[in-house]
């Protein structure tokens, strides 16, 4: 009898706990709605990519709510690596968008910084109660987690970056989402990988972060995971030009 009473009491307390205390990661539904409303396929400078409608993103009343959610979330609730990865990937992408909005209009996100103060190291927005930079999230939080596929998920608001996915990353679906992003990028001849004969010309992402792919057998081995046309005698060729133009529909000042 006592055991049954204690069990009922525990269940009652569990049901009364705040939703956020039960959820390991944020409810990203509002962020996903924003992405689906303002991110879509297009073409810029003859490169196919997902374009961001920054002007309408800025006007959308849901955007401040997403920023507030990011600013106030308690990251100690995140337990698994997948929860942490998904959260910080979303955080990076949200901050990159906010940097663009804060400095609108601009032709490249790099215009938001300077020679001695690159945009990546400038304060971008508050995440989990602290002002963060894009550099901190990418190099001090995400990369040390040892998942090379993050490089196809975090988007630095540029044409040659991986496409901004039009839905939030979640722990439950993270592996599939990262695989999809890697697959799409590596099979994009203008942004990811271009095969010519036995030469493989790759994005500079594979140059800048070459060491991150060593856990997957190196760059060429990693690429083979997502492409079937890589011959056994294939060799690394040159790097594709990196296009830093903004991944936006327009840079006309109407905000």
HUTALIN-V27801 format. One record per backbone hydrogen bond with DSSP energy under -1.0 kcal/mol. CO is the residue of the C=O (numbers start at 1). NH is the residue of the N-H. Records with the same first field share a line. If there is no record, write none. Layout:
CO=NH, NH
//
This chain:
1=5
2=6
3=7
4=8
5=9
6=10
7=11
8=12
9=13
10=14
11=15
12=16
18=22
19=23
28=32
29=33
30=34
31=35
32=36
33=37
34=38
35=39
38=53
40=51
42=49
44=47
47=44
49=42
51=40
52=54, 249
53=57
54=58
55=59
56=60
60=63
62=66
63=67
64=68
65=69
66=70
67=71
68=72
69=73
70=128
71=129
74=77
75=78
80=84
81=85
82=86
83=87
84=88
85=89
86=90
87=91
88=92
89=93
90=94
91=95
92=96
93=97
94=98
95=99
96=100
97=101
98=102
99=103
107=246
108=111
109=112
110=113
117=114
118=121
119=122
120=135
125=132
127=130
130=127
132=124, 125
133=137
134=138
135=139
136=140
137=142
138=143
142=145
143=146
147=150
148=151
149=152
150=153, 154
157=247
158=161
173=177
174=178
175=179
176=180
177=181
178=182
179=183
180=184
181=185
182=186
183=187
185=188
188=192
192=203
194=201
196=199
198=235
199=196
200=237
201=194
202=240
203=206
204=208
205=209
207=210
209=212
210=213
211=214
213=216, 218
214=217
218=222
219=223
220=224
223=226
231=234
235=200
238=202
243=160
245=159
247=52
252=254
//
